[in-house]
């Protein structure tokens, strides 16, 4: 029996060099991370037992814990503080993920310079660029400070050495996928490497009370690259969003142990760097002296922040058997639903035979159902070539039966529209308290909403080719 147990302990086992998954036999493909050729043989793991050890700090009643040590410190960027819940908490680890070129490095370099002071040093570690490249960007956006230290490293042990030498209050690592530990097998960016690097930096941050900002890559579908464990280990996960061809950038909280996750920070990216936008609604509007057919304004909620956005639509005679349906900033499925509702419930015919283009202004993306009514009115206005009344906003969800449903935050939306000078609004029933001086029309269905189109200029879209002749 003893000999049999000994041979079992000496039996070799196999482990994946990418994710660390273990098995008793060799496989060509790892079932955990789906990587080929990463299963290698290694010695059988020794049986370990955990015994009670010496505690670092004694347990105390929760009422006696000093909560002042977790007071947030401002980053110097108000819009980022808004998303973080007031600023960076000592010992907090924040993961910022976004597509390449969206402006992550520019934002964090600006944060590094503004948060650096004589009492709080900042260490910026770059693994994707050289130190001279980062210096050129810092000169361009004016992010130079004597207490901002810069290092170009891809080795985890070297990064930890810089922490011992500089002793920063804030560490920025750009990015976590480029740093590797020599003690772990696998290429930088692999699951095992990312897990080891993030775990080591999190331990150091908690021990020293140092705030850490980690830059993360994203996959083709927009998800954060690397093991999902990385998102569970960090304290805050931020998503940096924005169209590369537009100026608007949004920082959205996905996870936050120190604040709410429904806050959004708005930024504008330009040649001189990136700046916060306390009032970003101006980016989403087109100022005109006279209203234009096919345009309608709505108020969307990004987190808890109301933003006035403009929806535009254009309908033209189709030259092909299958008419085009093109959208930008809007969900194609919702636009198709509004087209069906207008044709069936609103009695606007021939929309199915025309090319239809719909878009938003300024790069904003409208995905919430509260924009349904604005999309429907913009399409109806374009189809009838009749402009909507000036200074009008439309808020509401439209169902397939043509009814206009209530949405959340109607009072906040109306207050924002009133602050920007809009005097008329179309809303579902029972909107609550209405701002003084604003005329609000409650609509029950799409038929009631279409009555805002001026009758003297309203005309139906042609029903078929014979009518057009």
Buried (B, 14 or more C-beta within 10 A) or exposed (E): EEEEEEEEEEEEBBBBBBBBBEBEEEEEEBEBBEBEEBBEEEEEEEEEEEEEEEEEEEEEEEEEEEEEEEEBBBBBBEBBBBBBBBBBBBBBBBBBBBBEEBBBBBBBBBBBBBBBBEEBBBBBBBBBBEEEEBBEBBEEBEBEBEBBBBBBBBBBEBBBEBBEEBEBBBBBBBBBBBBBBEEBBBEBBBBBBBBBBBBBBBEBBBEBEBBBBBBBBBEEEEEBBBBEEBBEBBBBBBBBBBBEEBBBBBBBBEBBEBBEBBBBBBBBBEEEBBBBBEEBBEBBBEEEEEBEBBBBBBBBBBBEBBBBBBBBBBBEEBEEEEBEEEBEBBBEEBBEBBBEBBBBBBEBBBBEBBBBBBBBBBBBBBEBBBBBBBBBBBBBBBBBEBBBEEBBBBBBBBBEEBBBBBBEBBBBBBBBBBEBEBBBBBBBEEBEEBBEEBEBBBBEBBEBBBEBBEEEEBEEBBEEEEEEE
